[in-house]
Amino acid sequence: MHIPILPLNALRAFEASARHLSLSRAAAELHVTPSALSHQIKSLEDILGRKLFTRKVRAIELTAAGKLLYPGLQTGFTHIREAVAGLQPQGDSRILVISTPPGFTAKWLAPRLYRFATMYPDIDARVSSSMANADFTSDGVDVAIRNLPANHVATKELAAEKLIEIALLPVCSPKLMATHGPLDAAALLGRLPLIHDETFADRLEIPGWCEWLDMEGIGNVDLGRGLRFNSADHALDAAVQGAGILLAHNVLAYDDLQTGRLVQPFGLTLPTGRAYHLVYPRGAGETAKLAAFRQWFRQEVVAMLDHLVTPTAGALAAGR
């Protein structure tokens, strides 16, 4: 059987899209437009005579043919990256590169990282803020902090330590509450602007305002109105300034709640089934710089947990 020579760019486009299950994230990783990425995948599908993805409204899924093709390509590109990395000089043992989502960097890690620098002055901590999957082989990343399913299973290559469960809670500025006075949730949400954090808008399994309102038994709230942000820290900053009510991550809103810049107007908190994990290559966790960071990170989490807003009993009983 004659196997055609396949264009490398199209194969890279397919592999990245299959890994992220998102055309926009794959395009960002490869530094191309989503339109150009779609064109490359279409050309590969035309050559193979098979559809590789099923396109949905806000997501993509691998077809049976795509599922057959992806593992081999993933392994092949991993071997290529490892071969190239083998030619590079070994990294400085004093430099620790930490990859985190932008919102987590701004609202949780950055305000605390000076304590790590004080405890370990010989380690040069460098933060790379990104939503893309960290490539520990080619990007020089030592450890990543990622929002993953709470039941995420580590792989043979990567360790994953679950550290902080993520829940969603409504928050707003105390000035906003003082202005509008004590109202029940239905009345307040019907009157005040909503703020939408759309950081994970392309992941349908992550709950949001719709699920929170269903659990609270509130209807007739127009979810089409309000401000929308694709960065969690920007959404939180808008809430602090009194722009409306935000359904925020408990971890990211923690400092603003502790200082009184934000308040929680309603008690119901919604579990997400997700958690922040430390992710790093297996075997790397015992290096001095990474072992120090893991220990420090756990200490910071423990110090926060006693005051962290967690899902209410009713929300857990509902199984959501």
NORFENQUI-V739255 format. One record per pair of residues at least 24 apart in sequence whose ideal C-beta (glycine too) atoms are under 10 Angstrom apart, sorted by the first residue. I is the first residue (numbers start at 1). J is the second residue. D is the distance in whole Angstrom. If there is no record, write none. Layout:
BEGIN
I | J | D
I | J | D
END
This chain:
BEGIN
3 | 48 | 10
4 | 47 | 6
4 | 48 | 8
5 | 47 | 9
6 | 43 | 9
6 | 44 | 7
6 | 47 | 6
6 | 48 | 8
6 | 73 | 10
7 | 40 | 8
7 | 43 | 7
7 | 44 | 7
7 | 47 | 8
8 | 77 | 10
8 | 80 | 10
9 | 36 | 9
9 | 37 | 10
9 | 40 | 6
9 | 43 | 9
9 | 44 | 9
10 | 37 | 10
10 | 39 | 9
10 | 40 | 4
10 | 41 | 7
10 | 42 | 9
10 | 43 | 5
10 | 44 | 4
10 | 45 | 9
10 | 46 | 10
10 | 47 | 8
10 | 48 | 10
11 | 40 | 9
11 | 41 | 10
11 | 44 | 7
11 | 69 | 9
11 | 73 | 6
11 | 76 | 8
11 | 77 | 8
12 | 37 | 10
12 | 40 | 8
12 | 73 | 9
12 | 77 | 7
12 | 80 | 10
13 | 37 | 5
13 | 38 | 8
13 | 39 | 9
13 | 40 | 4
13 | 41 | 5
13 | 42 | 10
13 | 43 | 9
13 | 44 | 7
14 | 40 | 8
14 | 41 | 6
14 | 44 | 6
14 | 45 | 9
14 | 48 | 10
14 | 52 | 6
14 | 53 | 8
14 | 62 | 10
14 | 66 | 8
14 | 69 | 7
14 | 70 | 8
14 | 73 | 7
15 | 69 | 9
15 | 70 | 7
15 | 72 | 10
15 | 73 | 5
15 | 74 | 6
15 | 75 | 10
15 | 76 | 8
15 | 77 | 5
15 | 78 | 10
16 | 41 | 10
16 | 73 | 10
16 | 74 | 10
16 | 77 | 9
16 | 132 | 9
16 | 133 | 9
17 | 41 | 6
17 | 52 | 9
17 | 53 | 7
17 | 60 | 7
17 | 62 | 9
17 | 66 | 9
17 | 70 | 10
18 | 52 | 8
18 | 53 | 8
18 | 60 | 9
18 | 61 | 10
18 | 62 | 6
18 | 66 | 6
18 | 67 | 9
18 | 69 | 8
18 | 70 | 4
18 | 71 | 9
18 | 73 | 8
18 | 74 | 8
19 | 70 | 8
19 | 73 | 10
19 | 74 | 7
19 | 77 | 9
19 | 132 | 10
19 | 133 | 7
20 | 60 | 9
20 | 131 | 10
20 | 132 | 8
20 | 133 | 7
20 | 202 | 10
21 | 53 | 9
21 | 59 | 7
21 | 60 | 6
21 | 61 | 7
21 | 62 | 8
21 | 202 | 9
21 | 203 | 9
22 | 58 | 9
22 | 59 | 7
22 | 60 | 7
22 | 131 | 10
22 | 132 | 10
22 | 202 | 5
22 | 203 | 8
23 | 53 | 9
23 | 55 | 9
23 | 59 | 9
23 | 60 | 6
23 | 202 | 9
24 | 131 | 10
24 | 202 | 7
25 | 131 | 7
25 | 132 | 6
25 | 133 | 8
25 | 202 | 8
26 | 60 | 9
26 | 132 | 9
26 | 133 | 10
28 | 130 | 9
28 | 131 | 8
28 | 132 | 6
29 | 130 | 9
29 | 131 | 10
29 | 132 | 5
29 | 133 | 8
29 | 135 | 9
30 | 132 | 10
41 | 66 | 10
44 | 69 | 9
56 | 204 | 8
57 | 202 | 10
57 | 204 | 9
58 | 201 | 7
58 | 202 | 5
58 | 203 | 8
58 | 204 | 6
59 | 202 | 6
59 | 203 | 8
59 | 204 | 6
59 | 205 | 10
60 | 202 | 9
77 | 135 | 10
77 | 138 | 10
78 | 135 | 9
78 | 137 | 7
78 | 138 | 10
78 | 157 | 8
79 | 137 | 10
80 | 137 | 10
80 | 138 | 9
81 | 135 | 7
81 | 136 | 9
81 | 137 | 4
81 | 138 | 5
81 | 139 | 9
82 | 137 | 5
82 | 138 | 9
83 | 137 | 10
84 | 137 | 8
84 | 138 | 7
85 | 135 | 10
85 | 136 | 9
85 | 137 | 5
85 | 138 | 6
85 | 139 | 10
85 | 140 | 9
86 | 137 | 9
88 | 137 | 10
88 | 138 | 9
88 | 140 | 9
91 | 140 | 6
91 | 142 | 8
91 | 289 | 10
92 | 124 | 8
92 | 140 | 10
92 | 289 | 10
93 | 122 | 10
93 | 123 | 9
93 | 287 | 7
93 | 288 | 7
93 | 289 | 7
94 | 120 | 10
94 | 122 | 6
94 | 123 | 6
94 | 124 | 5
94 | 125 | 10
94 | 288 | 9
94 | 289 | 7
95 | 123 | 8
95 | 124 | 5
95 | 125 | 8
95 | 126 | 6
95 | 140 | 8
95 | 142 | 8
95 | 289 | 8
96 | 120 | 9
96 | 123 | 5
96 | 124 | 7
96 | 125 | 5
96 | 126 | 7
96 | 127 | 10
96 | 141 | 10
96 | 142 | 5
96 | 143 | 7
96 | 287 | 9
96 | 288 | 10
96 | 289 | 5
96 | 290 | 7
96 | 292 | 8
96 | 293 | 6
97 | 124 | 9
97 | 125 | 8
97 | 126 | 5
97 | 127 | 8
97 | 128 | 6
97 | 134 | 9
97 | 136 | 10
97 | 139 | 8
97 | 140 | 5
97 | 141 | 5
97 | 142 | 5
97 | 143 | 8
97 | 144 | 9
97 | 289 | 10
98 | 125 | 6
98 | 126 | 7
98 | 127 | 5
98 | 128 | 7
98 | 129 | 9
98 | 134 | 10
98 | 141 | 8
98 | 142 | 7
98 | 143 | 6
98 | 144 | 8
98 | 145 | 7
98 | 278 | 10
98 | 290 | 10
98 | 293 | 7
98 | 297 | 9
99 | 126 | 10
99 | 127 | 8
99 | 128 | 5
99 | 129 | 8
99 | 130 | 6
99 | 131 | 10
99 | 132 | 9
99 | 133 | 9
99 | 134 | 4
99 | 135 | 9
99 | 136 | 9
99 | 139 | 7
99 | 140 | 10
99 | 141 | 5
99 | 142 | 9
99 | 143 | 7
99 | 144 | 4
99 | 145 | 7
99 | 146 | 8
99 | 279 | 9
100 | 127 | 6
100 | 128 | 8
100 | 129 | 6
100 | 130 | 8
100 | 131 | 10
100 | 134 | 9
100 | 143 | 9
100 | 144 | 7
100 | 145 | 4
100 | 146 | 8
100 | 147 | 10
100 | 276 | 9
101 | 129 | 7
101 | 130 | 7
101 | 131 | 6
101 | 132 | 10
101 | 144 | 9
101 | 145 | 7
101 | 146 | 7
101 | 147 | 6
101 | 199 | 8
101 | 200 | 10
101 | 231 | 9
101 | 232 | 8
101 | 233 | 10
101 | 252 | 9
101 | 276 | 9
102 | 129 | 4
102 | 130 | 8
102 | 131 | 7
102 | 199 | 9
102 | 230 | 10
102 | 231 | 6
102 | 232 | 8
102 | 233 | 7
102 | 234 | 9
103 | 129 | 9
103 | 131 | 9
103 | 147 | 9
103 | 197 | 8
103 | 199 | 6
103 | 229 | 10
103 | 230 | 10
103 | 231 | 6
103 | 232 | 3
103 | 233 | 5
103 | 234 | 8
103 | 235 | 8
103 | 236 | 8
103 | 248 | 10
103 | 249 | 8
103 | 251 | 10
103 | 252 | 6
104 | 129 | 8
104 | 145 | 6
104 | 146 | 9
104 | 147 | 8
104 | 164 | 10
104 | 232 | 8
104 | 233 | 9
104 | 249 | 9
104 | 251 | 8
104 | 252 | 7
104 | 276 | 7
105 | 129 | 5
105 | 130 | 9
105 | 145 | 9
105 | 233 | 8
106 | 231 | 8
106 | 232 | 8
106 | 233 | 4
106 | 234 | 9
106 | 236 | 9
106 | 237 | 9
106 | 252 | 8
107 | 232 | 7
107 | 233 | 5
107 | 236 | 6
107 | 237 | 9
107 | 248 | 9
107 | 249 | 8
107 | 251 | 8
107 | 252 | 4
107 | 253 | 8
107 | 254 | 8
107 | 255 | 7
107 | 256 | 8
108 | 145 | 9
108 | 164 | 9
108 | 233 | 10
108 | 249 | 9
108 | 251 | 6
108 | 252 | 6
108 | 253 | 10
108 | 254 | 7
108 | 255 | 7
108 | 276 | 9
108 | 300 | 9
108 | 301 | 10
108 | 304 | 9
109 | 145 | 7
109 | 297 | 9
109 | 300 | 9
110 | 233 | 10
111 | 255 | 6
112 | 255 | 9
112 | 296 | 9
112 | 297 | 9
112 | 300 | 6
112 | 303 | 9
112 | 304 | 9
113 | 293 | 10
113 | 296 | 9
113 | 300 | 10
115 | 296 | 7
115 | 299 | 9
115 | 300 | 8
116 | 292 | 8
116 | 293 | 7
116 | 295 | 10
116 | 296 | 5
116 | 297 | 8
116 | 299 | 10
116 | 300 | 8
117 | 296 | 10
119 | 292 | 8
119 | 295 | 9
119 | 296 | 6
119 | 299 | 9
120 | 288 | 9
120 | 289 | 8
120 | 292 | 5
120 | 293 | 8
120 | 295 | 10
120 | 296 | 7
122 | 288 | 9
122 | 289 | 9
122 | 292 | 9
123 | 288 | 8
123 | 289 | 5
123 | 290 | 10
123 | 292 | 6
123 | 293 | 8
123 | 296 | 10
124 | 289 | 9
125 | 289 | 9
125 | 292 | 10
125 | 293 | 8
125 | 296 | 10
129 | 233 | 10
131 | 199 | 8
131 | 200 | 9
131 | 230 | 9
131 | 231 | 9
133 | 279 | 9
134 | 158 | 9
134 | 279 | 7
134 | 280 | 9
134 | 281 | 10
136 | 279 | 9
136 | 280 | 7
136 | 281 | 5
136 | 284 | 8
137 | 281 | 8
141 | 279 | 9
141 | 280 | 9
141 | 281 | 9
142 | 280 | 7
142 | 281 | 9
142 | 284 | 7
142 | 287 | 8
142 | 289 | 7
142 | 290 | 6
142 | 293 | 8
143 | 278 | 6
143 | 279 | 7
143 | 280 | 4
143 | 281 | 9
143 | 284 | 8
143 | 285 | 9
143 | 287 | 10
143 | 289 | 9
143 | 290 | 6
143 | 293 | 6
143 | 294 | 8
143 | 297 | 9
144 | 277 | 8
144 | 278 | 8
144 | 279 | 5
144 | 280 | 7
145 | 276 | 6
145 | 277 | 7
145 | 278 | 6
145 | 279 | 8
145 | 297 | 8
146 | 274 | 10
146 | 275 | 10
146 | 276 | 7
146 | 277 | 6
146 | 278 | 8
146 | 279 | 6
147 | 199 | 9
147 | 200 | 8
147 | 203 | 10
147 | 206 | 9
147 | 232 | 10
147 | 249 | 8
147 | 251 | 9
147 | 272 | 9
147 | 274 | 6
147 | 275 | 8
147 | 276 | 6
147 | 277 | 8
148 | 274 | 6
148 | 275 | 7
148 | 276 | 8
148 | 277 | 5
148 | 279 | 8
149 | 205 | 8
149 | 206 | 10
149 | 272 | 9
149 | 273 | 6
149 | 274 | 6
149 | 275 | 8
149 | 277 | 9
150 | 271 | 9
150 | 272 | 8
150 | 273 | 5
150 | 274 | 6
150 | 275 | 4
150 | 276 | 10
150 | 277 | 9
151 | 273 | 8
151 | 274 | 10
151 | 275 | 9
152 | 274 | 9
152 | 275 | 8
152 | 277 | 6
152 | 279 | 9
154 | 277 | 9
154 | 279 | 8
154 | 282 | 8
155 | 279 | 10
155 | 282 | 8
156 | 282 | 7
157 | 281 | 6
157 | 282 | 6
157 | 283 | 10
158 | 277 | 10
158 | 279 | 6
158 | 280 | 7
158 | 281 | 6
158 | 282 | 7
158 | 284 | 10
159 | 277 | 9
159 | 278 | 8
159 | 279 | 7
159 | 280 | 6
159 | 281 | 7
159 | 282 | 5
159 | 283 | 9
159 | 284 | 8
159 | 285 | 6
159 | 294 | 10
160 | 275 | 10
160 | 277 | 5
160 | 278 | 7
160 | 279 | 5
160 | 280 | 8
161 | 275 | 10
161 | 276 | 10
161 | 277 | 6
161 | 278 | 4
161 | 279 | 8
161 | 280 | 9
161 | 285 | 9
161 | 294 | 7
161 | 297 | 9
161 | 298 | 8
162 | 274 | 10
162 | 275 | 5
162 | 276 | 8
162 | 277 | 5
162 | 278 | 9
163 | 251 | 10
163 | 275 | 7
163 | 276 | 6
163 | 277 | 7
163 | 278 | 6
163 | 294 | 9
163 | 297 | 7
163 | 298 | 7
163 | 300 | 9
163 | 301 | 5
163 | 302 | 10
163 | 305 | 10
164 | 249 | 10
164 | 250 | 9
164 | 251 | 5
164 | 254 | 10
164 | 274 | 10
164 | 275 | 6
164 | 276 | 4
164 | 277 | 9
164 | 297 | 10
164 | 300 | 10
164 | 301 | 6
164 | 304 | 8
164 | 305 | 8
164 | 308 | 8
165 | 250 | 8
165 | 251 | 9
165 | 271 | 7
165 | 272 | 8
165 | 273 | 9
165 | 274 | 8
165 | 275 | 5
165 | 276 | 8
165 | 305 | 9
165 | 308 | 9
165 | 310 | 7
165 | 311 | 8
166 | 206 | 9
166 | 249 | 6
166 | 250 | 7
166 | 251 | 6
166 | 252 | 9
166 | 271 | 8
166 | 272 | 5
166 | 273 | 8
166 | 274 | 5
166 | 275 | 6
166 | 276 | 7
166 | 311 | 10
167 | 207 | 10
167 | 248 | 10
167 | 249 | 8
167 | 250 | 5
167 | 251 | 9
167 | 269 | 5
167 | 270 | 6
167 | 271 | 5
167 | 272 | 6
167 | 273 | 10
167 | 274 | 9
167 | 275 | 10
167 | 308 | 9
167 | 309 | 7
167 | 310 | 6
167 | 311 | 5
167 | 312 | 9
167 | 315 | 8
167 | 316 | 10
168 | 197 | 9
168 | 206 | 9
168 | 207 | 7
168 | 208 | 7
168 | 209 | 9
168 | 211 | 8
168 | 212 | 6
168 | 246 | 10
168 | 247 | 5
168 | 248 | 7
168 | 249 | 7
168 | 250 | 7
168 | 253 | 10
168 | 268 | 10
168 | 269 | 7
168 | 270 | 4
168 | 271 | 8
168 | 272 | 6
168 | 274 | 10
168 | 309 | 10
168 | 311 | 9
168 | 315 | 10
169 | 212 | 9
169 | 246 | 9
169 | 247 | 7
169 | 248 | 6
169 | 249 | 8
169 | 250 | 6
169 | 253 | 7
169 | 257 | 9
169 | 262 | 10
169 | 264 | 6
169 | 265 | 10
169 | 266 | 8
169 | 267 | 9
169 | 268 | 8
169 | 269 | 5
169 | 270 | 7
169 | 309 | 5
169 | 310 | 9
169 | 311 | 9
169 | 312 | 9
170 | 194 | 9
170 | 195 | 10
170 | 209 | 9
170 | 212 | 7
170 | 216 | 9
170 | 239 | 10
170 | 245 | 5
170 | 246 | 7
170 | 247 | 6
170 | 248 | 8
170 | 253 | 10
170 | 262 | 10
170 | 263 | 10
170 | 264 | 6
170 | 265 | 6
170 | 266 | 5
170 | 267 | 9
170 | 268 | 8
170 | 269 | 9
170 | 270 | 9
171 | 195 | 9
171 | 235 | 10
171 | 236 | 8
171 | 239 | 6
171 | 240 | 9
171 | 245 | 7
171 | 246 | 5
171 | 247 | 8
171 | 248 | 5
171 | 249 | 10
171 | 250 | 9
171 | 252 | 10
171 | 253 | 5
171 | 256 | 7
171 | 257 | 7
171 | 261 | 9
171 | 262 | 4
171 | 263 | 7
171 | 264 | 6
171 | 265 | 8
171 | 266 | 10
171 | 309 | 9
172 | 239 | 6
172 | 240 | 9
172 | 242 | 8
172 | 243 | 9
172 | 244 | 7
172 | 245 | 5
172 | 246 | 7
172 | 248 | 10
172 | 262 | 7
172 | 263 | 7
172 | 264 | 8
172 | 265 | 6
172 | 266 | 10
173 | 238 | 10
173 | 239 | 6
173 | 240 | 6
173 | 241 | 7
173 | 242 | 4
173 | 243 | 8
173 | 244 | 9
173 | 245 | 9
173 | 246 | 10
173 | 256 | 9
173 | 260 | 10
173 | 261 | 7
173 | 262 | 6
173 | 263 | 7
174 | 240 | 10
174 | 242 | 9
174 | 260 | 7
174 | 261 | 8
174 | 262 | 8
174 | 263 | 5
174 | 265 | 10
175 | 240 | 10
175 | 241 | 9
175 | 242 | 5
175 | 263 | 10
176 | 239 | 9
176 | 241 | 9
176 | 242 | 5
176 | 243 | 8
176 | 244 | 8
176 | 245 | 8
176 | 262 | 10
176 | 263 | 9
176 | 265 | 9
177 | 242 | 10
177 | 245 | 9
177 | 263 | 6
177 | 264 | 10
177 | 265 | 6
178 | 263 | 10
179 | 242 | 8
180 | 265 | 10
182 | 265 | 9
183 | 265 | 9
184 | 218 | 9
184 | 265 | 10
184 | 266 | 9
185 | 212 | 10
185 | 213 | 9
185 | 216 | 6
185 | 217 | 9
185 | 218 | 6
185 | 221 | 10
185 | 245 | 10
185 | 265 | 8
185 | 266 | 5
185 | 267 | 9
185 | 268 | 8
186 | 213 | 9
186 | 216 | 8
186 | 217 | 9
186 | 218 | 5
186 | 219 | 8
186 | 220 | 8
186 | 221 | 8
187 | 218 | 10
188 | 245 | 7
188 | 265 | 7
188 | 266 | 8
189 | 213 | 8
189 | 216 | 9
189 | 218 | 7
189 | 220 | 10
189 | 221 | 5
189 | 222 | 10
189 | 223 | 10
189 | 244 | 10
189 | 245 | 7
189 | 265 | 9
189 | 266 | 9
190 | 218 | 9
190 | 220 | 7
190 | 221 | 6
190 | 222 | 8
191 | 245 | 10
192 | 226 | 9
192 | 242 | 10
192 | 243 | 10
192 | 244 | 6
192 | 245 | 6
192 | 265 | 9
193 | 225 | 7
193 | 226 | 5
193 | 227 | 7
193 | 238 | 10
193 | 242 | 10
193 | 243 | 6
193 | 244 | 3
193 | 245 | 7
193 | 246 | 10
194 | 221 | 8
194 | 222 | 8
194 | 223 | 7
194 | 224 | 9
194 | 225 | 6
194 | 226 | 4
194 | 227 | 8
194 | 228 | 9
194 | 243 | 10
194 | 244 | 6
194 | 245 | 6
194 | 246 | 8
194 | 247 | 8
195 | 226 | 6
195 | 227 | 5
195 | 228 | 8
195 | 229 | 7
195 | 234 | 10
195 | 235 | 5
195 | 236 | 9
195 | 238 | 6
195 | 239 | 6
195 | 243 | 6
195 | 244 | 5
195 | 245 | 7
195 | 246 | 4
195 | 247 | 8
195 | 248 | 9
196 | 223 | 8
196 | 224 | 10
196 | 225 | 9
196 | 226 | 6
196 | 227 | 7
196 | 228 | 4
196 | 229 | 7
196 | 230 | 10
196 | 235 | 7
196 | 244 | 9
196 | 246 | 8
196 | 247 | 8
197 | 227 | 10
197 | 228 | 8
197 | 229 | 6
197 | 230 | 8
197 | 231 | 8
197 | 232 | 5
197 | 233 | 9
197 | 234 | 9
197 | 235 | 4
197 | 236 | 8
197 | 238 | 10
197 | 239 | 9
197 | 246 | 7
197 | 247 | 7
197 | 248 | 7
197 | 249 | 8
197 | 252 | 9
198 | 228 | 5
198 | 229 | 7
198 | 230 | 5
198 | 231 | 9
198 | 232 | 9
198 | 235 | 8
199 | 229 | 8
199 | 230 | 6
199 | 231 | 6
199 | 232 | 5
199 | 233 | 10
199 | 234 | 10
199 | 235 | 8
199 | 249 | 9
199 | 252 | 10
200 | 230 | 9
200 | 232 | 9
200 | 272 | 9
200 | 274 | 9
201 | 228 | 9
201 | 230 | 7
203 | 274 | 10
205 | 272 | 9
205 | 273 | 8
205 | 274 | 9
206 | 272 | 6
206 | 273 | 8
206 | 274 | 7
207 | 247 | 9
207 | 270 | 6
207 | 271 | 8
207 | 272 | 6
207 | 273 | 8
207 | 274 | 10
207 | 320 | 7
208 | 247 | 6
208 | 270 | 9
208 | 272 | 9
209 | 245 | 9
209 | 246 | 10
209 | 247 | 5
209 | 270 | 10
210 | 247 | 10
211 | 247 | 9
211 | 270 | 6
211 | 271 | 10
211 | 272 | 9
211 | 315 | 10
211 | 320 | 7
212 | 247 | 6
212 | 266 | 9
212 | 268 | 7
212 | 269 | 9
212 | 270 | 5
212 | 315 | 9
212 | 320 | 9
213 | 247 | 10
213 | 268 | 10
213 | 270 | 10
214 | 270 | 10
214 | 318 | 10
214 | 320 | 9
215 | 268 | 6
215 | 269 | 10
215 | 270 | 6
215 | 271 | 10
215 | 312 | 9
215 | 314 | 8
215 | 315 | 6
215 | 318 | 6
215 | 320 | 6
216 | 266 | 7
216 | 267 | 10
216 | 268 | 5
216 | 270 | 9
216 | 314 | 10
216 | 315 | 10
217 | 268 | 10
218 | 266 | 10
218 | 268 | 10
236 | 261 | 9
236 | 262 | 8
237 | 261 | 10
248 | 309 | 10
249 | 274 | 9
249 | 276 | 9
250 | 304 | 10
250 | 308 | 6
250 | 309 | 5
250 | 310 | 7
250 | 311 | 9
251 | 275 | 9
251 | 276 | 7
251 | 301 | 9
251 | 304 | 8
251 | 308 | 7
251 | 309 | 9
252 | 276 | 10
253 | 308 | 10
253 | 309 | 8
254 | 304 | 6
254 | 307 | 8
254 | 308 | 6
254 | 309 | 8
255 | 304 | 9
257 | 307 | 8
257 | 308 | 9
257 | 309 | 7
258 | 304 | 9
258 | 307 | 7
258 | 308 | 10
264 | 309 | 7
267 | 309 | 9
267 | 312 | 6
267 | 314 | 9
268 | 311 | 9
268 | 312 | 6
268 | 314 | 7
268 | 315 | 6
269 | 309 | 6
269 | 310 | 7
269 | 311 | 5
269 | 312 | 5
269 | 314 | 9
269 | 315 | 6
269 | 316 | 10
270 | 311 | 7
270 | 312 | 9
270 | 315 | 6
270 | 318 | 9
270 | 320 | 7
271 | 310 | 8
271 | 311 | 4
271 | 312 | 9
271 | 315 | 6
271 | 316 | 6
271 | 318 | 9
271 | 319 | 9
271 | 320 | 6
272 | 311 | 9
272 | 320 | 9
273 | 320 | 8
276 | 301 | 9
END
